[in-house]
């Protein structure tokens, strides 16, 4: 059916069709659920103590309450903070396992009647971390009121981290830069069975080694862990195919003063845990907050293969 001669509010419909544009798709779309805590299984009170989000087929992302002062006001000595910490430590362990296994939200189970996930709901946003932070701020009323900082911390994603480090590498490595740094926004495509191409996101490559600059400059330890898991898997896959013994993973850390101390401590602990495991597998893992310092370590790692 033609729109010719048809008007909406006095405006020609053909003109509206010509100037209309498709709404941009959100960078992240998926489901969210709340983590619900029932301190006394014989009483009906439940409290929202965390949120989880997930894209279909992707890893889980979550944030949990880690300050329990408000519970003291409600329960006093009936439900001590030590019990809360034990339950939340268990919840974190169960959710981290779900992250590693890519378990879908409806399939996650807690082995305690005190914890449960709510039914999933649709959500979308700029990215997973921003979505988790927004939902956490809106839903977890038992969290302490956050004092707004004059300059709110802004996450740095991996492409931006590579730009910052590459700027320093060009200055330090000179003409060697192009011999081991892949062009920006490009990784490696490998052809698998049936001609299917698989993308591996790494940006450092020599004849003897492969490496990746990866961002750890996020507000939450979960974002850092997800980046670590993806980067290490891509590097492990490529090094085994090419039979490389030298593998480098270089993490750009956030400024410690710009992140909440508890979150920064969690970020460092996650990195330390994965660093120990990866070094057992032959990785060289370096984490620094200054791009120039990270660039120096990268060049030291790469130049032995450039001679």
N, C-alpha and C positions, 0 to 999 in steps of 0.2 A: 504494500500500500504506500503510495507516494505521500510525502509531507507537503507537497506543493499547495500553497494557499492556506495551510494550517498555521495558526498562530498560538502562542502561549504568552498570555499577559501582554498582548499587542506586539510581540516580537516574532518575526518569521521563523518557523521551525527549521527551514533549510539553513538559515544563518546560524542558529544554535548548534546544528550538527557540524557545521564547518569549523566553528571555533571551539567545540568541546574537545576535551582531552581525557584520556583514560587516567583514572586515579592510580598513582604509583603503588606498587605492591609493597607491603611492609617488609623490612629486612629480616624480621623474625616473626613467625606465626606458629602457634602450637597450642598446648594446653597448660593450665596451671591448677595446682591443688594446694590446699593448706595442710600443714602438719598440726594435728590436734592432740593436745595433752589432757588426759583425765587423771589428775593426781590421785583421787580416791575412786577406785572402780565401783564402789558401792554408792557413790553420790553422782548426780547427773552433770556436775559442772565440768565443762571443757574449756580449754584455752588454746587460742591459735599461737603456736610457738615457732612457726616457720612457714616458708613457701617453697614450692618446687615448680619449675617450668620445663617444658620439653617439646621439641619439634618431632614430628613423626619420624621414627627410625634413627633419631639423633640421641646424643648423651643427655642425661638429666643435668639440670642446673638448680642449685638450691641455696637457701640462706636460712640459718637457724638462730634462734634467740640464744645469747650467751651471757645475759645479765639478768639475775633473778631477784633483784631487790623488791620488785613490786609484789612478788609472791609472798615475801615475808609479811607484808602489810595485811595480806588476806588470810594466810594460814598460820602465821607465827611459828610455833614449834611443832605444829601438827604435820607439817610437810617440809622438812629442813632442806636447805640449799644443797647439801651433799647428795640427797636423793635426786633432786632435780638435775644436778650436774651428771650423775651417773646415767640417768635416763637420756639426757641430751647427748652425752658421749656415745651411747649406744645408737641413738637415732642418726648421728653423724656417720658412724661407722657403717650402718646399714645403707644409708644413702650414698656414701662414697663407693660402696660395692655396687650399687645400682648404676652409678655413673660409669664405672669400669665395665660392667656387663651390658650397658645400654638397655637396661630393663625399662620397659614401658611403665608409666605411672600406674595404670590399673593392676599391674602384676606385682607391685611392690608390697611386701608384707612385713610387719614388725612382729617379732616374737614376744610381744607383751600386750596386754589389754589396755595399758595406759597410753599407748600411742596408736594413731590411725591417720590415714590420709583421707581427705574429703574427696568427693566425686570430682573428676576433672572438668574444667570449663575452658572455653576457647579464649585465647589472648593473642596479642600481637604487639610489636614495638620496634624500636630502632635496633636493639640487639638483646640477647638473653640477659646479660648482666643488668642493663637498664630496666628491663621488665621485672626482674627479680627485686631490684632495689625499690622500684615503684610499688609493687605489690606488698613487699615487706613493710614499707612505710605506711601503707594504707590499712593493712590487716593485722599486723602484730602489735596490738595496743599494749601488751605487757613489756614492750621494749622501752628503755629509758628515752626521754625526749632528747633528740640530738641537737646540739648547739650548732647553728649555722656558722660556717667559716667564711671569712671575707672572700677567699678564693677557693671555691669548691674544686676538689681534685677531679681531673678529667682523665679517663682511661686512654691508653695509647694502644691501638691495635697493631697487629704484626706488620702490615704494609707500612704504617707510619714509623714503627720502630726501625724497620729496615732503611727507610729514607734517612732517618737521623744517623744511624750507624754508617750507612754508605757515604754520607757527606764527610764524615771523619776518615773513613777508609780511603777515599780518593786523595785526601790530603796526606795521609800517612804512607800509603802504598804507591802513590804515583802511577807510573805506567803499568805496574803489576796489577792494579785494580781490576782491569778488564780480563785478566788471565784467570781469575778465580771467583769473581762475583758475576752471577747471572744477571741478565737485564731485568730491570724492575718489572714487577707484576707478572713474572714468568717463572714457572717451576719446570718440572720434567714430566713429559707425557710418555708413558710406557704402554706398548701394545700387548694385551693379554690374549687369552683364548678367544677364538671367534672374531678377532680383529677389534675387540673392545679396548678402547684407550683408557688408561688410568692415570690420574693426575697426582703427582707427588709434590708437595709444597716445600721445596728447599731452595736456597739461593746461593750456596757456596759450593763450588765444585772444582776439583783439580783432577789430574790423571790418577791420583792415588787416594783421594779422600773426598768426602761429602760433608756438608754442614748446613746449619740453618740458624739464622737470627730469628728469635721468637720473642714476642712480648710477654712479660710477666707484670706489666704496669697496669694492673687492674685493682679495683677496690676489694675484690673478694678472692679468697683462696681457690674457690671452685673454678673461676674463670682461668686462673693460672694453671690449675691441674688439667683442665680440658685442653689448653694449648700445649702443655707438656706432653700429654698422651698422644695427641695428633702428630706433633712434630717428631717425637721419638719413634712412632710407628712408621711414618714416611721415611725417616732416615734409616731405620733398621731394614725396611723393605729394599730400599735402593742399594744399601751397602752389601746386602746379601746377594743381590742380583749381579752387582759389579765386583763382588768379592773384595771390598775395601776393608782394611783394618783400622783406618783412621776416620773417626766420625766426630764431628763437633756440634754441640748444641750450646748456643750463646743467648742468654736470657737478659733482656733489658728490664731491670727492676724499677718499681716506682720509687719516688723520693720518700724516704721513711717518714719525714716530717709532714707529708701531705696526706697520709693514710692513718686511720685510727690505729693506735698501738696494738690492740688485740687482733685486728685484721692483718696488720703487717707481720705480726708474730706467726699467724697461721700460714701466711704466704711463704715465709721463710721455712717453716717446718715442712710444708708440702714440697718445696724445692729440694730441701735437704734429703727428704725421704726418697724422692725420685732420683736425685743425683747419685746417692749411694748405689741404687740398683743399676742405673745406667752405666756407671763407671765399672761395675762388674762385667758389663757387656762390651767394654772397650770404648765407651764414649768419653770424650773430653767435654765436661760441662762447666761453663763459666756463667756467673750471674753478677751483673754490676748495674748501677743506676745511672752512670755517666756514659753516653754514647762514645766519647773519645777513649775512655778506658777499655770499653768492650772492643772497640776497633783495634786497639793495640794488641789485645790478646788474640783476636781473630787473625791478624796479619802474622803474628808469631807462630800460630798454628798452621797457617797456609804456606808460608814462604819456603819451608823446607822442601815442598813438592814443586816449587817453581824454578829451582836451580837448573 
